[in-house]
Amino acid sequence: MNRREFTKAALLGAVAAGLPIASFAQGSRTIAVMFDSLQSPFWISSFDAFKAEIAERGWTMLENISNLDDSRQFQQVQSMIERGVDGIVIVQTDANAVIPAIRAANAAGIPMVHYNRPPAESDAKSVAVQADNRTIMRDTVTALVEEAKKQGGKYKAALLIGDLGDQNAIARRDGFFDVVDQNTDTVEVVARIATEWNADVAFAGLTNALQANPDINFLVTSSDFLHPQIEQALKVAGKWHKRGEEGHVLFAGFDGDEGGYARLADGYLDAVGVQNVFFEVDLTLNALQDMWDGKEVDDLLLDPGFVITPYNFEEKRDEMWGYLVWKSQNG
């Protein structure tokens, strides 16, 4: 079994059992993996993938969750520095608030890699691994617009926007408008819904938008974790229909979680931009290894991701992390 197969198998086993993967490996390196939360399937799957991959490499993993508290995370970073870790992988809540933590790691000579969420610009030295959010969203919305053009007619669009304190959310918003602004003859944006990455806020905002614009028939969410609230709101509005059924709302998502996979397979979702968890975890740990080896590493390393639609579903689903989670849960 190769390293990638091991990582996927370990992730599947952990998810199926409902348990984290134990970090029992005794290795020559100790890695602090520090997330701000585990509030979405993407973060949970990423965290478990780090456990599996770090164990496969023969390293030891120490973990912290800050529960969205910047001060607490800074204290956790200081504690890990005092414990003498060899490297830090971090998901911060705020791009500016994390800078003192980067400086502390720099002073201690410990390399730091930001997973999926880069810091603000500063003279502090670190590396960030990030999905190419703008391009992935651009490609996803392009696929949805192409489907709209195939079906014909004029579309009224709603976009669920993430927390604009998160650079990922900003890039996804911009990727959406890169496409729709060039296709105003097909798509008119009638609702921009702020979600703050909060499910209740998203549900209330979409419900209000559907009441104000009952002809919405083109919908994009900036994260798949909001799918249950979107489904509920569309059902209440009488607009939850499968592809090919009268009244179907063209619908695209972003992340590629198990809910996105299930709704794509069931016919409710038309496109989803996928962040490649396994690629990003590899990229993160490889960056640490390169820095230990004294190699130059770019400040930003990008995951190009991909888009999955009904047209490439069978071909691409094995690369979709959400499919692996779904498969582990459904056999």
C-alpha positions as CSV (number, residue, x, y, z in Angstrom):
1,M,0.0,0.0,0.0
2,N,1.5,3.3,-1.0
3,R,1.5,6.5,1.1
4,R,-1.6,8.0,-0.5
5,E,-3.5,4.8,-0.3
6,F,-2.6,4.6,3.4
7,T,-3.7,8.1,4.1
8,K,-7.1,7.6,2.4
9,A,-7.6,4.2,4.1
10,A,-6.8,5.7,7.5
11,L,-9.2,8.6,6.9
12,L,-12.0,6.3,5.8
13,G,-11.5,4.0,8.8
14,A,-11.5,6.9,11.2
15,V,-14.6,8.5,9.8
16,A,-16.4,5.2,9.7
17,A,-15.6,4.4,13.3
18,G,-16.4,8.0,14.4
19,L,-13.0,8.2,16.0
20,P,-9.8,10.3,15.4
21,I,-6.8,8.5,14.0
22,A,-4.3,7.9,16.8
23,S,-0.9,9.7,16.4
24,F,1.2,6.9,17.8
25,A,4.2,7.0,15.4
26,Q,7.6,7.5,16.9
27,G,9.5,9.6,14.4
28,S,12.4,12.0,14.2
29,R,10.1,15.0,13.8
30,T,7.3,16.4,16.0
31,I,4.6,18.5,14.3
32,A,2.2,20.8,16.0
33,V,-1.1,20.8,14.1
34,M,-3.2,23.8,15.3
35,F,-6.7,24.4,13.9
36,D,-9.0,27.2,14.9
37,S,-12.0,24.9,14.9
38,L,-13.4,21.7,13.6
39,Q,-16.7,23.3,12.6
40,S,-17.0,22.0,9.0
41,P,-16.5,18.7,7.3
42,F,-13.6,20.1,5.4
43,W,-11.7,20.9,8.6
44,I,-12.5,17.6,10.2
45,S,-11.4,15.6,7.1
46,S,-8.2,17.8,6.8
47,F,-7.4,17.2,10.5
48,D,-7.8,13.5,10.2
49,A,-5.8,13.4,6.9
50,F,-2.9,15.2,8.7
51,K,-3.0,12.5,11.5
52,A,-2.8,9.7,8.9
53,E,-0.2,11.3,6.8
54,I,2.0,12.4,9.7
55,A,1.9,8.8,11.1
56,E,2.7,7.4,7.7
57,R,5.8,9.6,7.5
58,G,6.9,8.3,10.9
59,W,6.5,11.7,12.6
60,T,4.7,12.6,15.8
61,M,1.7,14.9,15.9
62,L,0.7,17.2,18.7
63,E,-2.7,18.9,18.3
64,N,-4.5,22.0,19.5
65,I,-8.0,23.5,18.7
66,S,-8.4,27.2,19.7
67,N,-12.2,27.3,19.2
68,L,-11.9,30.6,17.2
69,D,-10.0,32.4,20.0
70,D,-7.0,34.3,18.7
71,S,-5.5,34.9,22.1
72,R,-5.9,31.2,23.1
73,Q,-4.2,30.2,19.8
74,F,-1.3,32.5,20.4
75,Q,-0.8,30.9,23.8
76,Q,-1.0,27.5,22.2
77,V,1.7,28.4,19.7
78,Q,3.9,29.6,22.6
79,S,3.3,26.3,24.4
80,M,4.3,24.3,21.3
81,I,7.4,26.4,20.9
82,E,8.4,25.7,24.5
83,R,7.8,22.0,23.9
84,G,10.4,22.2,21.1
85,V,8.3,21.1,18.1
86,D,10.1,20.9,14.8
87,G,7.3,22.5,12.8
88,I,3.9,24.1,13.1
89,V,0.8,23.7,10.8
90,I,-1.8,26.3,11.7
91,V,-5.3,27.3,10.7
92,Q,-5.8,30.8,12.1
93,T,-9.1,32.6,12.7
94,D,-7.8,36.1,11.7
95,A,-5.1,36.8,9.1
96,N,-3.7,39.8,11.1
97,A,-4.0,38.4,14.6
98,V,-1.8,35.4,13.7
99,I,1.2,37.6,12.9
100,P,2.6,37.6,16.5
101,A,2.5,33.8,16.5
102,I,4.5,33.8,13.2
103,R,7.1,36.1,14.8
104,A,7.3,33.9,17.8
105,A,7.9,30.8,15.6
106,N,10.5,32.8,13.6
107,A,12.4,33.8,16.8
108,A,12.5,30.1,17.8
109,G,13.6,29.0,14.4
110,I,10.6,26.8,13.9
111,P,9.0,26.7,10.4
112,M,5.3,27.5,10.2
113,V,2.9,26.6,7.4
114,H,-0.6,28.0,7.2
115,Y,-3.1,25.4,6.0
116,N,-5.8,26.6,3.6
117,R,-5.8,30.2,5.0
118,P,-2.9,32.5,4.5
119,P,-1.9,35.3,6.9
120,A,-1.9,39.0,6.1
121,E,1.2,40.5,4.5
122,S,4.0,41.3,6.9
123,D,7.8,40.9,7.3
124,A,7.2,37.7,9.4
125,K,8.3,34.6,7.5
126,S,5.9,31.7,6.9
127,V,4.5,29.6,4.1
128,A,0.8,29.2,3.2
129,V,-0.9,26.4,1.4
130,Q,-4.2,27.4,-0.1
131,A,-6.8,26.3,-2.6
132,D,-6.8,28.6,-5.7
133,N,-10.2,29.8,-4.5
134,R,-10.9,32.4,-7.1
135,T,-10.0,30.1,-10.0
136,I,-11.9,27.2,-8.7
137,M,-15.0,29.3,-8.1
138,R,-14.6,30.9,-11.5
139,D,-14.4,27.4,-13.2
140,T,-17.4,26.2,-11.1
141,V,-19.6,29.2,-12.0
142,T,-18.5,28.9,-15.6
143,A,-19.8,25.3,-15.7
144,L,-23.1,26.5,-14.2
145,V,-23.5,29.3,-16.7
146,E,-22.8,26.9,-19.5
147,E,-25.6,24.7,-18.3
148,A,-27.9,27.7,-18.1
149,K,-27.1,28.6,-21.7
150,K,-27.8,25.0,-22.8
151,Q,-31.2,25.2,-21.2
152,G,-31.9,28.7,-22.4
153,G,-33.7,31.6,-20.9
154,K,-32.7,34.3,-18.3
155,Y,-31.6,33.4,-14.9
156,K,-32.0,35.2,-11.5
157,A,-29.0,34.5,-9.3
158,A,-28.3,34.4,-5.6
159,L,-24.8,34.1,-4.1
160,L,-24.2,33.0,-0.5
161,I,-21.1,34.8,0.5
162,G,-18.8,33.7,3.3
163,D,-17.3,35.7,6.1
164,L,-15.5,38.6,4.4
165,G,-12.9,38.6,7.2
166,D,-11.7,35.4,5.5
167,Q,-9.6,35.8,2.4
168,N,-11.0,32.5,1.0
169,A,-14.5,34.0,1.1
170,I,-13.4,37.1,-0.7
171,A,-11.6,35.1,-3.4
172,R,-14.7,32.9,-3.9
173,R,-17.0,35.9,-4.2
174,D,-14.7,37.5,-6.7
175,G,-14.5,34.3,-8.7
176,F,-18.3,34.3,-8.9
177,F,-18.4,37.8,-10.2
178,D,-15.6,37.3,-12.7
179,V,-18.0,35.0,-14.6
180,V,-21.4,36.5,-14.0
181,D,-20.3,40.0,-14.9
182,Q,-19.3,38.7,-18.3
183,N,-22.6,36.9,-18.8
184,T,-25.2,39.5,-17.9
185,D,-27.3,38.5,-20.9
186,T,-27.9,35.2,-19.2
187,V,-27.5,35.8,-15.4
188,E,-28.8,38.7,-13.3
189,V,-27.6,38.7,-9.7
190,V,-30.6,39.6,-7.5
191,A,-29.3,38.6,-4.1
192,R,-26.0,38.7,-2.3
193,I,-26.4,36.9,0.9
194,A,-24.0,37.4,3.8
195,T,-23.6,34.2,5.8
196,E,-20.7,35.0,8.1
197,W,-20.0,31.2,7.8
198,N,-23.0,30.7,10.1
199,A,-25.7,28.2,9.2
200,D,-28.5,30.1,10.9
201,V,-27.5,33.4,9.3
202,A,-27.3,31.7,5.9
203,F,-30.8,30.1,6.3
204,A,-32.4,33.4,7.3
205,G,-30.7,35.3,4.5
206,L,-31.6,32.8,1.8
207,T,-35.2,32.6,3.1
208,N,-35.6,36.3,2.9
209,A,-34.0,36.4,-0.6
210,L,-36.4,33.8,-1.9
211,Q,-39.3,35.7,-0.5
212,A,-38.1,38.9,-2.0
213,N,-37.2,37.2,-5.3
214,P,-39.3,34.1,-5.8
215,D,-38.0,33.7,-9.4
216,I,-34.4,32.9,-8.2
217,N,-33.3,29.9,-10.3
218,F,-29.5,30.1,-10.1
219,L,-27.8,29.6,-6.8
220,V,-24.2,29.4,-5.7
221,T,-22.9,28.8,-2.2
222,S,-19.4,29.6,-1.1
223,S,-19.2,26.5,1.1
224,D,-20.9,23.1,0.9
225,F,-21.4,23.0,4.7
226,L,-24.4,25.3,4.1
227,H,-26.2,22.7,1.9
228,P,-28.7,21.5,4.6
229,Q,-29.9,25.1,5.2
230,I,-30.1,25.7,1.4
231,E,-32.1,22.5,0.9
232,Q,-34.5,23.5,3.7
233,A,-35.0,27.0,2.4
234,L,-35.6,25.8,-1.2
235,K,-38.1,23.2,0.1
236,V,-40.0,25.8,2.0
237,A,-40.1,27.9,-1.1
238,G,-41.2,24.9,-3.2
239,K,-38.1,25.1,-5.3
240,W,-36.2,21.9,-4.4
241,H,-36.3,19.8,-7.6
242,K,-33.8,17.5,-9.4
243,R,-32.1,18.2,-12.7
244,G,-34.6,17.7,-15.5
245,E,-37.6,18.4,-13.3
246,E,-39.7,21.5,-13.8
247,G,-38.6,24.2,-11.4
248,H,-35.1,22.9,-10.8
249,V,-32.8,25.7,-9.5
250,L,-29.3,25.5,-11.1
251,F,-27.1,25.0,-8.0
252,A,-23.4,25.0,-7.5
253,G,-21.2,24.5,-4.4
254,F,-17.7,24.8,-3.2
255,D,-15.5,22.5,-1.1
256,G,-16.5,19.0,-2.3
257,D,-17.8,17.5,1.0
258,E,-19.9,14.4,1.4
259,G,-23.1,16.5,1.2
260,G,-22.0,18.0,-2.0
261,Y,-21.2,14.5,-3.4
262,A,-24.6,13.2,-2.3
263,R,-26.6,16.0,-3.8
264,L,-24.6,15.8,-7.0
265,A,-25.3,12.1,-7.2
266,D,-29.0,12.6,-6.3
267,G,-29.5,15.2,-9.0
268,Y,-30.0,18.4,-7.0
269,L,-26.5,19.9,-7.5
270,D,-25.1,20.8,-10.9
271,A,-21.5,21.6,-10.2
272,V,-19.1,21.7,-7.2
273,G,-15.6,23.2,-6.9
274,V,-13.4,20.7,-5.1
275,Q,-10.6,21.5,-2.7
276,N,-8.1,18.6,-2.9
277,V,-7.6,17.8,0.8
278,F,-5.0,15.1,0.1
279,F,-3.0,17.3,-2.2
280,E,-3.0,20.2,0.3
281,V,-1.9,18.0,3.2
282,D,1.0,16.6,1.2
283,L,1.9,20.1,0.0
284,T,1.9,21.4,3.6
285,L,4.1,18.6,5.0
286,N,6.4,18.6,2.0
287,A,6.9,22.4,2.6
288,L,8.0,21.6,6.2
289,Q,10.5,19.0,5.0
290,D,11.9,21.3,2.4
291,M,12.4,24.1,5.0
292,W,14.2,21.6,7.3
293,D,16.4,20.7,4.4
294,G,17.3,24.3,3.9
295,K,15.5,24.7,0.6
296,E,13.8,27.9,-0.6
297,V,10.0,27.5,-0.4
298,D,7.5,30.0,-2.0
299,D,5.4,32.0,0.4
300,L,2.2,30.7,-1.2
301,L,1.6,27.2,-2.6
302,L,-1.6,26.7,-4.5
303,D,-4.0,23.7,-4.9
304,P,-5.5,24.1,-8.3
305,G,-8.5,22.0,-7.3
306,F,-11.1,20.8,-9.9
307,V,-14.7,21.0,-10.8
308,I,-17.0,18.0,-10.7
309,T,-20.3,18.0,-12.7
310,P,-22.8,15.3,-13.9
311,Y,-20.6,15.2,-17.1
312,N,-17.4,14.1,-15.4
313,F,-18.9,12.5,-12.3
314,E,-17.8,8.9,-12.8
315,E,-14.4,9.9,-13.9
316,K,-13.6,12.4,-11.1
317,R,-15.4,11.3,-8.0
318,D,-12.6,9.1,-6.6
319,E,-10.5,12.3,-6.3
320,M,-13.3,14.0,-4.3
321,W,-12.6,13.9,-0.6
322,G,-16.3,14.1,0.2
323,Y,-16.9,11.0,-1.9
324,L,-14.5,9.1,0.3
325,V,-16.2,10.3,3.5
326,W,-19.7,9.5,2.0
327,K,-18.5,6.0,0.9
328,S,-17.2,5.3,4.4
329,Q,-20.5,6.3,5.9
330,N,-22.7,4.4,3.3
331,G,-20.7,1.4,2.4
